[in-house]
Amino acid sequence: MIIVTVTFSIPSDLDVISLKNKFLETAPMYKETPGLIRKNYICDIKSHIAGGIYCFDTIKNAKSWFDDERIEWLTKRYSTPTLNFYESPVIVDNENDRIQS
């Protein structure tokens, strides 16, 4: 599996409730994202940083999702994002009581 971390700066006057509402506006589009297993929205309001942690089935699907158009969309909506791609060779899934490799 592939984990992608995405972070970007947010305005200092944006509070957690407003940010959550912005996240909820976009959440439905991720239900149709090819290969996306899970997305967690993240934020550190005090540091003015937000983003997401994505779990994809393959690097191809992860990189296809984060194409130039997606980066441009994120930049216009928030600010220029920083992306990191990681392999995740082992997952501990306590919700489903399993370890996956």
C-alpha positions in Angstrom: 0.0 0.0 0.0 1.0 3.6 -0.5 0.6 6.4 2.0 0.6 10.0 0.8 0.9 12.9 3.2 -0.3 16.2 2.0 0.2 19.4 3.9 -0.4 23.1 3.1 -0.6 26.4 4.9 -4.0 27.8 5.9 -4.9 31.4 6.8 -4.3 32.3 10.4 -7.9 33.5 10.8 -9.4 30.1 9.8 -10.8 28.3 12.8 -11.3 24.5 13.2 -15.0 24.7 12.6 -14.7 26.6 9.3 -11.9 24.3 8.2 -14.0 21.2 9.1 -16.8 22.6 7.0 -14.4 23.1 4.0 -13.3 19.5 4.5 -16.9 18.2 4.6 -17.6 20.0 1.3 -14.9 18.0 -0.5 -15.2 14.7 1.4 -17.8 13.1 -1.0 -15.5 13.3 -4.0 -13.1 10.9 -2.4 -15.6 8.1 -2.4 -15.0 7.8 -6.1 -11.2 8.1 -6.1 -9.7 5.2 -7.9 -7.6 3.0 -5.5 -8.2 5.2 -2.5 -8.6 3.0 0.6 -8.9 5.8 3.2 -8.3 9.5 3.7 -7.9 11.3 6.9 -8.1 15.1 7.0 -5.6 16.6 9.4 -4.9 20.1 10.8 -2.8 21.9 13.3 -4.7 25.2 13.7 -2.1 26.8 15.9 0.6 26.2 13.3 -1.7 27.1 10.4 -1.2 23.8 8.7 -3.8 21.4 7.3 -3.8 18.5 4.8 -4.6 14.9 4.4 -3.2 11.4 4.9 -4.2 9.1 2.0 -3.9 5.3 1.8 -3.9 4.0 -1.8 -3.7 0.5 -3.2 -0.9 1.3 -5.7 1.7 4.0 -6.4 0.1 4.3 -9.9 -3.3 5.3 -8.5 -1.7 7.6 -5.9 0.4 9.5 -8.5 -2.6 9.6 -11.0 -4.8 11.2 -8.4 -2.1 13.9 -7.5 -1.7 15.1 -11.1 -0.9 18.7 -12.1 -4.6 19.6 -12.1 -5.1 18.3 -8.6 -2.1 20.2 -7.3 -3.4 23.4 -9.0 -6.9 22.8 -7.4 -5.3 22.4 -3.9 -3.2 25.5 -4.4 -6.2 27.6 -5.4 -8.3 26.3 -2.5 -5.7 26.5 0.2 -2.0 27.0 -0.8 0.8 25.1 -2.5 0.8 21.6 -1.0 3.8 19.5 0.0 3.4 15.9 -0.9 5.3 12.8 0.3 4.8 9.3 -1.0 5.6 6.3 1.2 5.3 2.5 0.9 3.5 0.9 3.8 4.6 -2.7 4.0 2.8 -3.6 7.2 -0.6 -2.3 8.5 -2.0 -2.9 12.0 -5.8 -2.7 11.6 -7.2 -2.7 15.2 -10.7 -1.9 13.9 -10.8 -5.2 12.0 -8.4 -7.1 14.3 -5.8 -7.9 11.7 -2.3 -7.3 10.6 -1.8 -6.9 6.9 1.4 -7.2 4.9 
